[in-house]
Amino acid sequence: MFKRILQAGLVALLICNTALLVLLVGERFGWFPRDGTAAQVRRFRRTVETVERRYVEPQAATPEKLTTSALAEMVRRLDPHSEFLERKDYAKVQSDLKAEFGGIGVQIELRDEKVVVIAPIAGTPGDRAGILRGDRIAKVDGEILAAPVLRSAVDRLRGKPGTKVRVGIERTGTGGNQELEIELVREIIKVETIRAVSQAAPGIGYIQLTQFTERTGEEFTEALAKLEAQGMQALVLDLRNNPGGLLGAAVDVVSPFFRAGELAVYTQGRDAGSRSELRARGTGRPRAYPIAVLVNSGSASAAEIVTGALHDTRRAVIVGERTFGKGSVQTLVPLEDGEALRLTTARYYTPGGQVIHGVGIEPDVVLPVSAEDDRKLGIQRLRDDLSSPTEFKERFDFEPIADRQLEAAVDVLHGLLAYTTTATPRVGAAPAIP
């Protein structure tokens, strides 16, 4: 009995060895179709082994270092937002999601291999120091940013509140390129999402949203109620230099103007079945008064989602400049051994199917403002407590300037109000925009 079992085992082993030999020989001579991924893995392995054997500094060419570098560069080349996270980086990301941190208060993006400021967050050290949208961050504390530059910039700009950091800025303006170094003191960044709730003109309300956080929806609804109690008939929603934030907060902001269940935004991944829709939440009867949305190139992400939703459904006229064009979804994908990928897995689309990413939203009324005027207007919005022009000039060394974009939005709303007096829309319906 034992002899027969042994013979059967030997026969099975012989068959397996023969099959393996046939596979190896067949692969060598091209008898079988090759799997593309397997072929590229072999190509990668041969390269790593060659570098490991022959590179002049063996301590820099270990298999672990070579593989990590290759993975990081591979993912980085997909797009500016995808990233391979080593163990320490992934642990830091998880920690940052749970803890407060000190920073200078600017939203940054990687464009053409440069770290570019999307917008300074209102009231933060970066905003008070005069950092502008479009500024390029080249150095931190006198040192050039190392690759990956976006991760390097984030890590080095953050730090313990109360500590100083020197930021090297490259700025392009009408006078040519400038190189600046600005010293700032890090602070806990606590964003005030609604900075202004006022009357832009009789009957025309004004709300400035600086970012989208967990409380934005609730605060926005309260601001609407306050203005409506004052007799508001039309609204200016100012999203200029709003770098975005939480997707859910963007849906909360459009919900007061939408019917319950109406499509606000959707995401689409690589597969047809990966579409995910976000719909407005029921908030009672939708508001139907005319809206003008102010945007510029510092309006990004969630700000663009709100703009696109209101525009595509003909609920708002958009005034200002083309928005930034940040409309991609990043997902953290854990890997083995504590590593992870931050990977772009989908794009955002407006209700009408317009892609946001890399394109932005073109206003109905295009009215560009120079970077210098944008800086002045930003200071004016922050310091509306200085009502005296003389006092303002003594403090900031320039006289207050007119906000031409806001004035244009008010003019548009006056026109729409005049139009709707003769063609009043149904209650709860979007106003027709001629």
Secondary structure, DSSP 4 states (H G I P E B T S, - for coil): -HHHHHHHHHHHHHHHHHHHHHHHHHHHTT-SPPPHHHHHHHHHHHHHHHHHHH-S-GGG--HHHHHHHHHHHHHHTT-TT-EEE-HHHHHHHHHHHHS--EE--EEEEEETTEEEEEEEPTTSHHHHTT--TT-EEEEETTEEPPSSHHHHHHHHH-B-TT-EEEEEEEEEETTEEEEEEEEEE-EE----SEEEEEEEETTEEEEEE--B-TTHHHHHHHHHHHHHHTT--EEEEE-TT---B-HHHHHHHHGGGS-TT-EEEEEE-SSGGG-EEEEPPP-SSPP-S-EEEEE-TT--THHHHHHHHHHHTT-EEEEES------EEEEEEE-GGG-EEEEEEEEEE-TT--B-TTT----SEE----HHHHHHHHHHHHTTT---HHHHHHHHSS-----HHHHHHHHHHHHHHHHHHHSPPPTTSPPP--
